[in-house]
Amino acid sequence: MSSLTAVNPALVEWTGHQGLPRFDAVKDTDFAAAFDAALASHEAEIDAIAGDGEPPTFANTVIALEIAGDELSRISALFWNKAGAHTNETIQALEREIAPKMARHYSKIGTNAALFARLDALWEGRDALGLTVEETRVLERHWKGFVKSGAKLPKAEQERLSTINETLAGLGAHFGQNVLADEKGWVLLLSEEADLAGLPDYLREAMASAARERGEDGKYAVTLSRSIIEPFLTSSERRDLREQAFNAWVARGANGGKTDNREIIRETLALRAEKAKLLGYANFAELKLDNTMAKTPEAVNDLLMAVWSKAAARAGEEEKDIAALIAEEGRNHEVMPWDWRHYAEKIRTRKFDFSETELKPYLQLEKIIAACFDVAGRLFGIKAVEQKGIPAYHPDVRVFEIRDRSDKLVALFLGDYFARSSKRSGAWMSSFQSQHKLPLKNGEVGELPIIYNVCNFAKPAEGRPALLSLDDARTLFHEFGHALHGMLSNVTYPSVSGTGVSRDFVELPSQLYEHWLTVPAILKQYAVHYETGAPIPQALLDKVLAARTFNAGFNTVEFTSSALVDMAFHTRGAVEDPMAVQGEVLAGIGMPKSIVMRHATPHFQHVFSGDGYSAGYYSYMWSEVLDADAFAAFEETGDAFNPEMAAKLKANIYSVGGSIDPEDAYKAFRGKLPSPDAMLKKKGLAA
């Protein structure tokens, strides 16, 4: 039972199906009082651990820290899920209040001298403790966490660090809310047939649905949801409308007024630089890269620049092809960013004799979800059993039981697939509960993982199937790869469960899983026409597979420029004009005028809405080096589902979380660390 008697018990006592939260029993107004009570309860637990009269042991200090704050974790999981996936003014107001309050709380814990003294004694004497590899990793994680929280700093510097962390948390919350406000606040309503020139039926339906959601029946809404804006930029024949929509898309967070993020960015960078120096690092990038596979900013930039040179050269060739097609159509304008997707799709249609519109009827959301589950079954022996009628945090959210070959329940999975105005853009995986095996205060031993995926696919009209682009389908596989990392976790301690790994390793399970989408056996079975049920024709399948590296220069330039700007910000420190720095970096690498960063700085949520990927956006490419090499291990056997390789993959990558060093984990699977060669080949940037 919870010790928080004054709060809604549904927040902390999860009595729903198989231990799910009772989402329907929680009100938005419950959270404020619950956070106050849970923070106080957690603080009391920490004080008890720090004040224990017995000498420090792994059990009375480290394990005690691992299980402390369970109520706070549960309340936080529910709240941050709402803040990202189904927010409103009440939640946003509390988010602005609770983000700095949580930062202040954890800063106080991280500078608790008595508690750090106990951890420090254990760390210094670790060789004599007889710890397992996992236990040593857990102890190291706690000890380093305290050091990075300022445990070794003088009192005045600890207080300054606490203030910085609190301020950064508030800035991150504001940043994300500003981007969401700009996305919600802009819409381009179309009603004339001439305005819809080139738009396929599926996109018209999605735009009509988005218009109805805004009370504009009979019209078509271009929104800044990626599931609408990208296909609109790809298919619309109206260059003036493409330009208007594109400019709104890239201007998120930089529109002036109260939702403008540029001052937030400047202040964030200054505070991060100050934080790094307080902790003894030359810059924030060095702080963030400590304890990663890359280790140094120089190693990151070396990889990025090696790829940049090849990507920029390929993009130059692609731009020449686009310019030639523009001229062929009798137009005399240069290639601009709002032209690229449109003309690249025309070139792909001509070169490979198929279009996204031709492919999309074969990519039904339901079938791609089934494909995700089938691949997991073939590789890891699990199955997903949907549970109908179970309340979740939104009516669109679906609940699945994940069971193993013996029908034992191993996880719960929630899928939230459709875009809505209450949800931030993008796609992500998170958890309500992480797997572990520790005894809990309520007498139970361990917890099953409760994992969820959030996507932003266009919701179809009633009675119509949701159709995906190939990129959408990859996104679905990517996020389910993250989900598997959480659901297949098999560790003892919560802090190293599932995705509790270094930032440049966490994308390996997700990016690797994408490869199975385009395994021919999977596409033949699940890529079936939504009207006829006919499987994708072999000729079309061959074209899709042949086109996998098409537009690779554009895609890689978009990503790599964003990663290089991220690293520049966090190695330079405080800057007066971040947008000038962005411009300087892009000019220095020769950014084409016809391409923009995948995430321009004012809406770069990976980096500025919290600091999860700050000085870490590169990690997608670092993990891509790993995932290309890892899938090659299957290809070398001639079987994409080779049972021996699948068993090694599960044992050494998907199930171990952060319980062992990532380099050791990868070498246990593959026998060696990879070079970038397989990644460059996969992208079509090397022979």
C-alpha positions in Angstrom: 0.0 0.0 0.0 1.1 3.5 -0.6 2.3 5.8 2.2 0.8 8.7 0.3 -2.6 8.6 2.1 -3.7 12.2 1.0 -3.5 11.5 -2.8 -5.6 9.7 -5.3 -4.6 6.0 -4.8 -5.0 5.4 -8.5 -1.8 7.4 -9.1 0.4 5.0 -7.2 -1.6 1.7 -6.8 -1.9 0.4 -10.3 -4.8 -2.1 -10.1 -5.8 -2.1 -13.7 -5.5 -5.0 -16.2 -2.3 -7.0 -15.3 -1.0 -4.1 -13.2 -1.8 -1.3 -15.6 -2.5 2.1 -14.1 -6.2 2.9 -13.8 -6.0 5.8 -16.3 -9.8 6.4 -16.1 -9.5 7.0 -12.3 -6.9 9.8 -12.6 -7.8 13.4 -13.1 -5.5 16.2 -14.2 -6.1 18.1 -11.0 -4.8 15.1 -8.9 -1.2 15.6 -9.9 -0.2 18.8 -8.0 -0.9 17.4 -4.5 0.4 14.0 -5.5 3.8 15.4 -6.5 4.1 17.4 -3.3 3.4 14.3 -1.2 5.6 12.0 -3.3 8.6 14.4 -3.2 8.3 14.6 0.6 8.1 10.8 0.9 11.1 10.3 -1.4 13.1 12.9 0.6 12.3 11.0 3.8 13.5 7.7 2.3 16.7 9.4 1.2 17.3 10.9 4.6 16.8 7.4 6.1 19.4 5.8 3.8 21.9 8.7 4.4 21.3 8.5 8.2 21.6 4.7 8.6 23.7 4.0 11.6 25.1 0.8 10.1 28.3 0.9 7.9 27.4 1.3 4.2 26.8 -1.9 2.3 25.6 -2.5 -1.2 22.3 -3.6 0.2 21.6 -0.8 2.7 22.8 2.0 0.4 22.7 1.0 -3.3 19.8 -1.3 -3.4 17.9 1.0 -1.0 18.5 3.8 -3.5 17.3 1.6 -6.4 13.9 1.0 -4.8 13.4 4.4 -3.1 10.9 6.8 -4.6 8.6 4.3 -6.2 5.5 6.5 -5.7 7.3 9.4 -7.2 8.3 7.3 -10.2 4.7 6.2 -10.8 3.3 9.7 -10.5 6.0 11.0 -12.8 5.4 8.3 -15.4 1.7 9.1 -15.6 2.3 12.9 -15.7 5.1 13.0 -18.3 3.1 10.7 -20.5 0.2 13.1 -20.4 2.5 16.1 -20.9 3.8 14.6 -24.2 1.0 12.6 -25.6 -2.3 14.2 -24.4 -1.6 17.6 -22.9 -3.9 20.5 -22.0 -3.6 23.9 -20.3 -3.8 22.3 -16.8 -1.1 19.9 -17.5 1.1 22.5 -19.2 0.8 24.9 -16.3 1.8 22.2 -13.9 4.7 21.1 -16.2 6.2 24.6 -16.0 5.9 24.4 -12.2 7.0 20.8 -11.7 10.0 20.6 -14.0 12.1 23.0 -11.9 10.7 21.5 -8.7 11.9 18.0 -9.7 15.3 19.4 -10.7 15.6 21.1 -7.3 14.6 17.8 -5.6 17.2 15.7 -7.4 19.9 18.4 -7.0 19.3 18.2 -3.2 19.7 14.4 -3.3 22.8 14.6 -5.5 24.5 17.0 -3.0 23.6 15.0 0.2 27.0 14.8 1.8 26.2 11.9 4.2 24.7 9.9 1.3 27.6 10.5 -1.0 30.0 9.6 1.8 28.4 6.2 1.9 28.5 5.7 -1.9 32.1 7.0 -2.0 33.2 4.5 0.6 31.6 1.7 -1.4 33.1 2.9 -4.6 36.6 3.2 -3.2 36.4 -0.3 -1.7 34.5 -1.9 -4.5 37.2 -4.5 -5.3 36.7 -6.1 -1.9 32.9 -6.2 -2.1 32.5 -9.3 -4.3 30.1 -7.5 -6.7 28.8 -9.0 -9.9 29.5 -7.1 -13.2 25.9 -5.7 -13.1 26.3 -4.6 -9.4 29.5 -2.9 -10.2 27.8 -1.0 -13.1 25.0 0.0 -10.8 27.3 1.3 -8.1 29.3 3.2 -10.7 26.2 4.7 -12.1 25.1 6.0 -8.7 28.6 7.2 -7.8 29.1 9.1 -11.1 25.6 10.5 -10.9 26.4 12.1 -7.6 29.7 13.4 -8.8 28.0 15.0 -11.8 25.4 16.4 -9.5 28.1 18.3 -7.7 28.7 16.0 -4.6 32.4 16.9 -4.6 31.9 20.7 -5.0 32.0 23.3 -2.3 28.6 24.3 -0.8 28.3 27.6 -2.8 29.1 25.9 -6.1 26.6 23.1 -5.2 23.9 25.7 -4.7 24.8 27.4 -8.0 24.6 24.0 -9.8 21.2 23.3 -8.2 19.9 26.7 -9.5 21.3 26.0 -13.0 19.6 22.6 -13.1 16.3 24.0 -11.9 16.4 26.8 -14.4 17.3 24.5 -17.3 14.4 22.2 -16.4 12.0 25.2 -16.7 13.6 26.4 -19.9 13.2 22.9 -21.5 9.6 22.7 -20.6 8.9 26.1 -22.1 10.9 25.2 -25.2 8.7 22.1 -25.9 5.5 23.9 -25.2 6.4 26.7 -27.5 7.0 24.3 -30.4 3.7 22.6 -29.7 1.9 25.9 -29.7 3.4 26.9 -33.0 2.4 23.5 -34.5 -1.1 23.8 -33.2 -1.5 27.5 -34.1 -0.7 27.2 -37.8 -3.0 25.7 -40.4 -3.4 26.3 -44.1 -7.1 25.7 -45.1 -7.7 24.8 -48.7 -11.1 24.5 -50.4 -10.6 25.0 -54.1 -9.8 22.0 -56.4 -6.9 23.9 -57.9 -5.3 24.2 -54.4 -5.3 20.4 -54.2 -3.5 19.7 -57.5 -1.3 16.6 -57.2 -2.6 15.5 -53.8 -3.4 11.7 -53.6 -6.7 10.5 -52.2 -5.1 9.3 -48.9 -3.7 12.7 -48.2 -6.9 14.5 -49.1 -8.7 12.3 -46.6 -6.2 13.0 -43.9 -6.4 16.8 -44.6 -10.2 16.6 -44.5 -10.1 14.8 -41.2 -7.7 17.5 -39.8 -10.0 20.2 -41.0 -13.0 18.6 -39.4 -11.1 18.3 -36.1 -10.8 22.1 -36.3 -14.5 22.6 -37.1 -13.9 23.3 -40.8 -16.0 20.7 -42.5 -15.7 20.6 -46.3 -12.2 22.0 -46.3 -8.7 20.5 -46.3 -6.1 21.4 -43.6 -2.4 21.5 -44.2 -1.0 21.2 -40.7 2.5 21.0 -39.3 2.1 17.4 -38.3 4.9 15.5 -40.1 2.3 12.9 -41.4 0.6 15.7 -43.4 3.3 18.3 -44.1 5.8 15.9 -45.6 3.4 14.2 -48.1 2.0 17.7 -48.9 5.5 19.0 -49.8 6.1 15.8 -51.8 2.9 15.7 -53.8 1.5 19.3 -54.2 1.9 20.8 -57.6 1.3 24.2 -56.2 4.8 25.6 -55.6 3.4 28.8 -53.9 1.5 26.7 -51.3 4.5 24.4 -50.8 6.7 27.4 -50.1 4.1 28.8 -47.6 3.7 25.5 -45.8 7.5 24.8 -45.7 8.3 28.3 -44.3 5.8 27.8 -41.5 7.2 24.3 -40.8 10.8 25.5 -40.5 9.9 28.6 -38.5 8.5 26.8 -35.5 10.0 28.3 -32.4 11.2 31.4 -34.3 8.0 33.4 -35.0 8.5 36.2 -32.5 6.2 36.8 -29.5 5.7 34.5 -26.5 6.4 31.3 -28.4 9.8 32.3 -29.7 12.6 30.0 -28.5 15.7 31.9 -29.5 16.3 33.6 -26.1 15.6 30.2 -24.4 18.3 28.7 -26.5 20.9 31.4 -25.7 20.2 31.1 -22.0 20.2 27.3 -22.1 23.6 27.2 -23.8 25.1 29.6 -21.3 23.9 27.7 -18.3 25.0 24.3 -19.8 28.5 25.8 -20.4 28.6 27.1 -16.8 27.4 23.7 -15.5 30.2 21.9 -17.3 32.9 24.2 -16.0 31.6 23.8 -12.4 32.0 20.1 -12.8 35.5 20.3 -14.2 34.8 19.8 -17.9 36.1 22.0 -20.7 32.6 22.2 -22.2 29.2 20.7 -22.0 29.9 18.2 -24.8 32.8 16.7 -22.8 30.4 16.4 -19.8 27.7 14.6 -21.9 30.1 12.3 -23.7 31.7 11.1 -20.6 30.7 7.4 -20.2 29.6 7.0 -23.8 31.0 4.9 -26.6 32.2 8.0 -28.5 34.0 9.4 -25.4 35.1 12.7 -27.0 33.8 15.5 -29.2 36.7 15.0 -31.5 35.7 11.4 -32.2 32.1 12.5 -32.9 33.2 15.3 -35.3 35.6 12.9 -37.1 32.7 10.5 -37.8 30.3 13.3 -38.8 32.7 15.0 -41.1 33.8 11.8 -42.8 30.2 11.1 -43.6 29.5 14.8 -44.5 32.0 14.9 -47.3 30.4 11.9 -49.0 26.8 13.0 -48.3 27.4 16.5 -49.6 28.9 15.2 -52.8 26.0 12.9 -53.4 23.5 15.7 -52.6 25.2 17.8 -55.2 24.5 15.1 -57.8 20.9 14.8 -56.6 20.4 18.6 -56.9 21.7 18.6 -60.5 19.1 15.9 -61.4 16.3 18.0 -59.7 17.5 21.2 -61.5 17.4 19.3 -64.9 13.8 18.2 -64.2 12.7 21.7 -63.3 14.2 23.0 -66.6 12.6 20.1 -68.4 9.2 21.3 -67.1 9.9 24.7 -68.6 10.4 26.4 -65.3 13.3 28.8 -64.6 13.6 28.8 -60.8 16.5 27.5 -58.8 16.2 24.4 -56.5 14.8 25.6 -53.1 14.0 23.5 -50.0 10.3 23.4 -50.7 11.1 21.9 -54.1 13.3 19.1 -53.1 10.8 16.5 -51.9 8.4 17.2 -54.8 11.0 16.8 -57.5 12.9 14.0 -55.8 9.6 12.0 -55.8 9.1 12.6 -59.5 12.7 11.5 -60.2 12.2 8.4 -58.0 9.0 7.6 -59.9 10.8 7.9 -63.2 14.0 6.2 -62.2 12.4 3.2 -60.3 9.0 3.3 -62.0 7.0 3.6 -58.8 5.8 6.4 -56.6 5.0 6.7 -52.9 1.3 7.0 -53.9 1.6 3.6 -55.7 3.3 2.0 -52.7 1.1 3.4 -49.9 -2.0 1.3 -50.5 0.1 -1.7 -49.6 1.3 -0.3 -46.3 -1.7 -0.5 -44.0 -1.0 0.5 -40.4 -2.7 -2.6 -39.1 -0.6 -4.9 -41.3 2.7 -3.1 -40.4 1.8 -3.4 -36.7 1.3 -7.1 -37.3 4.6 -7.3 -39.2 6.4 -5.7 -36.2 4.9 -8.4 -33.9 5.7 -11.2 -36.3 9.3 -10.2 -36.6 9.6 -10.2 -32.8 8.1 -13.6 -32.7 10.4 -15.0 -35.3 13.5 -13.5 -33.7 12.7 -13.7 -30.0 9.8 -16.1 -29.6 7.2 -13.6 -28.2 3.7 -12.8 -29.3 1.4 -9.8 -28.8 -2.2 -10.4 -27.7 -4.5 -7.3 -28.0 -6.8 -6.6 -25.0 -9.9 -4.8 -26.2 -11.9 -2.4 -24.0 -9.2 -1.6 -21.5 -9.1 2.1 -20.7 -5.9 3.9 -21.5 -4.9 7.6 -21.4 -6.7 8.3 -24.7 -9.4 6.4 -26.6 -7.0 5.8 -29.6 -4.4 3.9 -27.4 -4.3 0.1 -27.7 -3.2 -2.4 -25.1 -1.3 -5.6 -25.8 -0.1 -8.4 -23.6 3.4 -9.6 -24.7 3.8 -13.3 -24.0 6.7 -15.8 -24.5 6.7 -19.3 -26.1 5.3 -20.8 -22.9 2.5 -18.2 -22.9 4.0 -16.5 -19.8 3.3 -12.7 -19.6 6.6 -10.8 -20.0 5.4 -7.3 -20.7 2.5 -4.9 -21.4 2.7 -2.8 -24.5 0.6 0.3 -25.4 0.4 1.7 -28.9 -0.6 5.3 -29.5 -0.4 5.8 -33.3 -2.5 8.8 -34.5 -1.6 12.5 -34.6 -3.8 14.9 -32.5 -3.4 18.5 -31.4 -2.8 17.5 -27.8 0.3 15.5 -28.7 3.8 16.8 -29.4 5.2 15.9 -32.8 7.5 13.1 -33.6 7.6 9.5 -32.3 9.0 8.0 -29.2 9.1 5.1 -26.8 8.8 5.4 -23.0 7.7 3.3 -20.1 5.3 3.4 -17.2 7.3 0.8 -15.4 10.7 -0.8 -16.1 11.6 -4.5 -15.7 13.7 -5.5 -12.6 13.9 -8.3 -10.1 14.3 -6.5 -6.7 12.0 -7.1 -3.8 9.6 -4.2 -3.3 8.2 -2.5 -0.2 4.8 -4.2 -0.8 6.4 -7.6 -0.6 6.3 -8.3 -4.4 9.5 -9.3 -6.2 10.3 -7.5 -9.4 8.1 -5.7 -11.9 7.1 -6.4 -15.5 7.9 -3.7 -18.0 5.0 -1.6 -19.1 6.1 0.1 -22.4 4.5 2.4 -24.8 5.1 3.8 -28.3 3.8 7.2 -29.5 3.6 8.0 -33.2 1.9 10.8 -35.2 0.4 9.1 -38.2 -2.5 10.8 -40.0 -5.8 9.5 -38.8 -8.1 8.3 -41.6 -11.7 9.0 -42.1 -14.1 6.7 -40.2 -14.2 3.2 -41.8 -11.1 3.8 -43.8 -7.7 2.1 -43.2 -4.7 4.2 -42.1 -2.1 4.0 -44.9 1.6 4.7 -44.2 4.5 6.0 -46.2 7.6 3.8 -46.2 9.2 6.3 -43.8 6.1 6.0 -41.5 6.5 2.2 -41.6 10.2 2.5 -40.7 9.3 4.8 -37.8 6.8 2.2 -36.5 9.6 -0.5 -36.6 12.1 1.9 -35.1 10.0 2.7 -32.1 9.0 -0.9 -31.6 12.7 -1.7 -31.6 13.0 0.6 -28.6 10.0 -1.0 -27.1 11.6 -4.5 -27.4 14.7 -3.1 -25.7 12.4 -2.4 -22.7 10.2 -5.4 -22.9 13.0 -8.0 -23.3 15.1 -6.6 -20.5 16.3 -9.2 -18.1 18.3 -7.5 -15.3 18.1 -7.3 -11.6 18.4 -3.5 -11.0 16.0 -0.8 -12.3 18.6 1.8 -13.1 20.2 -0.5 -15.8 17.0 -1.9 -17.2 16.0 -1.8 -20.8 17.0 1.5 -22.4 19.1 2.5 -19.4 22.3 2.5 -21.6 24.6 5.2 -23.0 23.0 7.6 -25.4 25.0 6.5 -28.4 24.1 2.8 -27.8 20.4 3.3 -27.1 19.5 3.7 -30.8 21.1 0.4 -31.8 18.1 -1.9 -30.9 15.7 0.5 -32.6 17.7 1.2 -35.8 18.6 -2.4 -36.2 15.0 -3.5 -36.0 14.2 -1.2 -39.0 16.1 -3.6 -41.2 13.5 -6.3 -40.9 10.8 -4.1 -42.4 12.3 -4.6 -45.8 13.2 -8.2 -45.6 11.4 -9.6 -48.6 9.6 -12.3 -46.7 8.0 -9.7 -44.4 7.0 -7.3 -47.2 5.5 -10.2 -49.2 3.3 -11.3 -46.3 2.3 -7.9 -44.8 2.4 -5.4 -47.7 -1.0 -6.2 -49.1 -3.4 -3.9 -50.9 -6.0 -2.4 -48.6 -8.8 -2.9 -51.1 -8.0 -6.2 -52.8 -5.8 -7.9 -50.3 -3.4 -8.8 -53.1 0.3 -8.9 -52.0 2.7 -6.3 -53.2 3.7 -7.3 -56.8 7.2 -8.7 -57.0 8.1 -6.1 -59.6 7.0 -3.3 -57.2 8.8 -5.0 -54.3 12.0 -5.2 -56.4 11.7 -1.5 -57.2 11.2 -0.6 -53.5 14.3 -2.5 -52.5 16.3 -1.1 -55.3 15.3 2.5 -54.3 16.4 2.1 -50.6 19.4 4.4 -51.1 17.6 6.9 -53.3 18.0 10.5 -52.1 20.6 9.3 -49.6 22.6 12.5 -50.0 19.7 14.7 -49.1 18.7 12.6 -46.1 22.2 12.4 -44.7 22.9 16.1 -45.2 19.7 16.9 -43.3 20.8 14.8 -40.4 24.5 15.4 -40.3 24.2 19.2 -40.4 21.9 19.1 -37.4 24.3 16.9 -35.5 27.3 19.2 -36.4 25.4 22.3 -35.2 24.5 20.5 -32.0 28.2 19.6 -31.3 29.3 23.2 -32.2 26.9 24.7 -29.7 28.0 22.4 -26.9 31.8 22.7 -27.5 31.8 26.5 -27.9 29.9 27.3 -24.7 27.9 30.4 -24.1 27.1 32.3 -27.3 25.3 35.7 -27.7 23.6 34.8 -31.0 22.9 31.0 -31.4 21.3 31.6 -34.8 24.5 33.3 -36.0 26.5 30.2 -34.8 24.1 27.9 -36.7 24.6 30.0 -39.8 28.4 30.0 -39.4 28.6 26.3 -38.9 26.4 25.6 -42.0 28.4 28.0 -44.1 31.7 26.4 -42.9 30.6 23.0 -44.0 29.1 24.2 -47.3 25.4 23.5 -46.5 23.5 23.5 -49.8 21.0 26.4 -50.2 18.5 23.8 -51.4 18.5 21.8 -48.1 17.8 22.8 -44.5 18.7 21.1 -41.2 16.4 18.3 -40.3 15.8 20.2 -37.0 16.5 23.9 -37.1 17.7 25.2 -33.8 14.5 26.9 -32.6 12.5 23.7 -32.8 15.4 21.2 -32.1 13.5 19.4 -29.4 16.0 16.5 -29.1 18.5 19.1 -27.9 16.6 21.9 -26.1 13.4 20.4 -24.8 15.3 18.9 -21.9 18.9 17.7 -22.5 18.3 14.1 -23.5 20.1 14.4 -26.9 22.1 17.6 -26.2 25.6 17.0 -27.5 24.1 13.6 -28.5 22.2 14.0 -31.7 25.2 12.3 -33.4 24.2 9.1 -31.6 21.7 8.1 -34.3 24.7 7.9 -36.7 27.0 6.3 -34.2 24.3 3.6 -33.6 23.9 3.4 -37.4 27.4 2.2 -37.7 26.5 -0.5 -35.1 23.2 -1.5 -36.6 24.5 -1.9 -40.2 27.2 -4.2 -39.0 24.8 -6.1 -36.7 22.4 -6.8 -39.5 25.3 -7.8 -41.7 25.8 -10.6 -39.2 22.5 -12.0 -40.2 23.0 -11.4 -43.9 26.3 -13.3 -43.7 24.4 -16.4 -42.6 22.0 -16.1 -45.5 19.0 -16.1 -43.1 17.5 -12.8 -41.8 16.0 -14.8 -38.9 19.0 -17.1 -38.2 18.1 -18.7 -34.8 21.6 -18.7 -33.5 22.3 -15.0 -34.3 18.8 -14.1 -33.0 19.6 -15.8 -29.7 22.9 -14.0 -29.4 21.2 -10.7 -30.3 18.6 -11.2 -27.5 21.1 -12.3 -25.0 23.8 -9.6 -25.6 21.9 -6.6 -26.9 18.1 -6.6 -26.2 18.0 -8.2 -22.7 21.1 -6.9 -20.9 20.2 -3.2 -20.7 23.1 -1.2 -19.2 24.2 -4.1 -17.0 27.4 -4.5 -18.9 29.7 -2.1 -20.8 28.2 -1.5 -24.3 31.4 -2.3 -26.1 31.6 -5.6 -24.3 27.9 -6.2 -25.1 28.5 -5.6 -28.8 31.6 -7.7 -29.0 29.8 -10.6 -27.2 27.3 -10.5 -30.0 29.5 -9.8 -33.0 32.9 -10.7 -31.9 34.4 -7.3 -32.8 33.6 -3.6 -32.9 32.5 -2.3 -36.3 33.9 0.2 -38.8 31.7 2.8 -40.6 32.1 0.8 -43.9 28.8 -1.2 -43.6 26.9 2.0 -42.6 28.2 3.9 -45.6 27.4 1.0 -47.9 23.9 0.7 -46.5 23.3 4.4 -47.2 24.6 4.0 -50.7 27.5 6.4 -50.0 30.3 3.8 -50.5 30.8 1.0 -52.9 
